[in-house]
Amino acid sequence: MSERISQLKEWLITQLNTEEFSLLSVTNDASFRRYYRVTLTGTTLIAMDAPPEKEDCHPFVKLSQRLIDCGLNAPEVLAKQFELGFLLLTDLGDQLYLNQLSTASTQQVENLYAAAINALIAMQVHASSKDIPNYDHRLLHTEMNLFRDWLVGQHLRYELSSQQTFELAACFEKLSQNALSQPAVFVHRDYHSRNLMAVPKHNPGILDFQDAVKGPITYDLVSLLRDCYIAWPLDQVNRWALNYYHLAQSAGLIKGIDENEFLRWFDWMGIQRHLKASGIFARLYHRDGKSGYLKDIPRTLNYIVEVAGNYPELSSLLDLVRDQVLPACQ
């Protein structure tokens, strides 16, 4: 047994006042955090192990309560030990949205997405974006540079020409300006099928919110609907996006923007996110030894090809991804 697991068990004994429990690893996270299901007589809980030299538990604790206060279904923090990096949480179950969506009927899919969109509206209306970082110009570009540095450079060993480097930087700037032109709201930042739980009541259970920022209103929506882990037909995605648009208008989140402009926001925000995600997937492999995300890179890049083809301003990015990057990743 590792020293870290021994420490966790000792801490849990003091919190639960019993040694009669079992631990089962349920880790499904691209970070350094690890999760364990704690089974006691008649109930289960979740223990988070977040090594303090790698992860900071304070944002999770603060934002968990913020979401709960908004009426959303986030895990409640039952006990915490910041110095060791341990949290004890309520258990939202083991049914990821991703698993449910893969086998669900058409009506069940519609119900799951309707619940997720309604929860997103509630989060944007009620969750304060004070005291969380801004999704600013620097952060947007830092994220897009992951595509250039980790996927194109490190993973594919493809050397961009000076012209390609210039054109890519110009596209990055256009994408960041699109993001910064949108209303700024609470952004979960990873609001997708691997961080949403299908639960018997009060869907969805919401996980992995500790990196929340104040940023573009379409970011979480595109994370949800152009998911890196499951894809839907374009007309279906646009219908869901416009359902959100009308709800957001009614809630006062969006004013003075027509459907076409909103879909442009949505499309361009998705390209920014998918550049970031494809770079992260490559980094997870090369830096962290996690190869499981490589299979998701082609789907992620296909979104860029599908969307950028509709916008002549992004033609140089389309050419690079479609002709050079995507074929090398398939």
Sequence and secondary structure as in RCSB ss.txt:
>XXXX:A:sequence
MSERISQLKEWLITQLNTEEFSLLSVTNDASFRRYYRVTLTGTTLIAMDAPPEKEDCHPFVKLSQRLIDCGLNAP
EVLAKQFELGFLLLTDLGDQLYLNQLSTASTQQVENLYAAAINALIAMQVHASSKDIPNYDHRLLHTEMNLFRDW
LVGQHLRYELSSQQTFELAACFEKLSQNALSQPAVFVHRDYHSRNLMAVPKHNPGILDFQDAVKGPITYDLVSLL
RDCYIAWPLDQVNRWALNYYHLAQSAGLIKGIDENEFLRWFDWMGIQRHLKASGIFARLYHRDGKSGYLKDIPRT
LNYIVEVAGNYPELSSLLDLVRDQVLPACQ
>XXXX:A:secstr
  HHHHHHHHHHHHHHT S  EEEE    SSS EEEEEEETTEEEEEEE  TTT  SHHHHHHHHHHHHTT B  
 EEEEETTTTEEEEE   S BHHHHHHH  HHHHHHHHHHHHHHHHHHHHHS  TTS B  HHHHHHHHHHIIII
IIIIIT     HHHHHHHHHHHHHHHHHHHTS EEEE S  STTSEE  SSSS EE   TT EEEETTHHHHHHH
S SS    HHHHHHHHHHHHHHHHHTTS  S  HHHHHHHHHHHHHHHHHHHHHHHHHHHHTT   TTGGGHHHH
HHHHHHHHTT GGGHHHHHHIIIIIHHHH 
